[in-house]
Amino acid sequence: MSRQRRLPAEERRRAILKAALRVFSSGSYAGATTAEIAREAGVSEPVLYRHFASKRDLWTECLDAAWEELRGALDAAVDELLAVPREEVLARLPVAGAAPLPPSAARWKKALLPNLWMQGVIEAGEDRVIRRHVARHKRVVHDHVAAKLRDGQAAGVVPADRDPDAEAWVMIAGGLLRSVASRLGGLLDEDDLAAIQRERVRWLVGERST
């Protein structure tokens, strides 16, 4: 009979966090249970609670982890766009019918953080700890996106008359729209979302429709 390898504490913690991200992203905060997350991670609930004090603590760490992952992808994409002339920016964006990842994988990756945002907004009415955490988190996301937009202005890609702070909030609102589309199913597809993204970038780089 083979014995399961005993993982180092930090590796086990990361495995639980990844399992929790899968469980939360496919359902809801209220519907997810620590028992389900433990099963997904291949551990017992007592082991889960050695690493995370509560479901709420696990969820808030999932929110931060999802942002860290998205932030890395966002920074890489923005840096690539800033390296080309303004006229070429739109040519680098997804077009209708094109997806850089298989549809299911692309949908999970793109909707993960917005789905957690939506869960946080729902729980914020009853849970002051989640409300405060989500508010701080949103400010961090906003400030980072606004800073990237200012980088775009400094590089001459984004016109100087655009308001980075206002535009960052619009982008966050777009993320919530993606969550609504993901949750309702059939409201918007990837082509619709790609078209919205292109129009937003068209505005940001100052390109006029012909």
N, C-alpha and C positions, 0 to 999 in steps of 0.2 A: 504494500500500500504506500503510495507516494505521499510525502508530506508537503504542504504548501509552504513556499519559501517565505520566511519572515522578512518583511520589508523594513528598511530603516524608517524611523518615525516621520521624517520630512517627506519621503517618497510615498508613504502610506497616506499622509495628509493630502498630498497633491492628487493621489488617486481618488480619495473621497471627494475632493473638490470637483474634479472632472466628472465624477458620477453625478454629483448634485447638479452641476450645470446641465447635464443631459436630462435629468428628471425635471428640474424646474422649467427648462426650455420647452419641454414637450407637454407640460400641463399648466399648473398654477401653483402659487405659493400655498394657498389654503388646501389644495388637494394633495400636495406632496407630503409625504411622511418621512420621518427619519428611518423608519423600518424599510421603506422602499428604497431610499438612498443607500442604506447600508447593504441591502441585497444587490443593488446595482454595482456597488463598489467591491462586493465580495468580502464584506466584513460583518461583524456583529454590531448591534446598536451600542453596546458598551464600548467597543473600540471606537466607533464614530464619536461618542461623547467624550472620549479622552482627547480628541483633537478639536472638537467644536462644542461649545457649551450648550448650544440650543439650535433649533432649526433656523431661528432668526439670525443668529450669528453666522451660520453657514450660508444663508441666503445673501447677507450683506457682503460676505467675502466673495461669493459668486459674482455679485454685481461688480465689485472692484476688479476681479480677475477678467471678466468679460470686457471691461473697458480697457484694461491693460493690453489685451490681445488686439482689440479693435484699434486702439491708439497706435500701435506699432504698424498696422496695415495702413492706417490713415496717413501717418507721417511719411511712409515710403511712397504712397501714391501722390501725395502733395509735392514731395521733393522731386518726383519724376516730372510732374506737370510744370513745376517752376523752372525746370531746366530747358523747356522748349519755348519757342515764341508763342505769343498769345494766340495767333491764328491757328496753331496746331493743337491747342488744348482740347477742343471738342473732338478732334480726330482720335484722341487717346481714350475717350470714354466709351462705355458699352453702348452698342446700338441694338435696336429691336431684333430679337431673334438670336442674339449672341449671349452666351454665358460662359465666363471663364472657368466655372466649376460645373459638375453635373447638377441638374436642377435641384435635387433634394439637398445636396451638400451646400449649394449656394444659398438656398433658402434658409437652412439652419444657421449658417455663418452670419448672414446679413440680418436675420431677425432676432438673433440671440439677445443682444443687449437691449434693443427696443422692447422685446417681450418682458425682460426683467424690469425695465422702466415701467411698463404698464402694470405689472404685478405690484411694484412699489407704490404707484399712485393709488391703486385699489386698497392696499393695506394701510396706507398713510392715514386714512380717516379714523382708524381704530388704534393704530400703533404709533405712539409718539417717537419711539426710538427709530423705527423705519422711516418715519416722516423726516426726522432730522438727518438721518444718514442719506436718504435720497436727495434731499435739498442740497447737502454739501457735495454730494457726488455730481449732481447736475451743474453746480457752479464750477466744479473742476473741469467737467467736460466742456462747458461753455467757454471758459477762459482759455482752454487749450485750442479749441476750434477758432476762436477769435484771434488768438496769437498766430495761427497758421494763415489766416486771412490777411493779417497785417504783413506777414512774410510775403504773401502774394502781392500786396500793394508795393512793398519795397522792391520787389523784383520786376514791377511794371506789368504784371499779369492781371491783377485786379485793380480797376480804376480807383483813384484816390477818393472819389466822392461816395464810394460804398461805405456803409457803416458796419465795421466788423462785429461789433457787439450785437446789433440787431440781426445781422445775417447769421450769426452763430445760433441765436435762438430759433430762427427759421429752420436751420438745419436740424436742430434737435426736434422740432415739431415734425419735420419730415420723417425722422426716425420713428416717432410715435405713430405716424400714418402707416409706416411699414408694419408695425406691430398690429394695428387694426386690420390691415389687409391680410396678414398672416393668420390672425385669429378667426376672422369671419370666413375666409376662404372664398375665392371667386370674385371678390370685390375688385381687386386689382391684381394683375399678373405681373411677371417680371418685365414684360415689354412696357406696360404702363408705368412701372416704377422707374425703368431706364429712361423713358421719355420725360418724366418729371425731373429726374436728375439732370438730364441734358438741358432742360429749360432753365433750371436753377443756375447751372454753370454758365449758360449763355448770358444770363443776366449779370452774373458775377464778373465775367471777363469783358463785358461791355459789347458783345457781338449783337448786331442788329439782325432781325429776320429779313430775308430777301423777298 
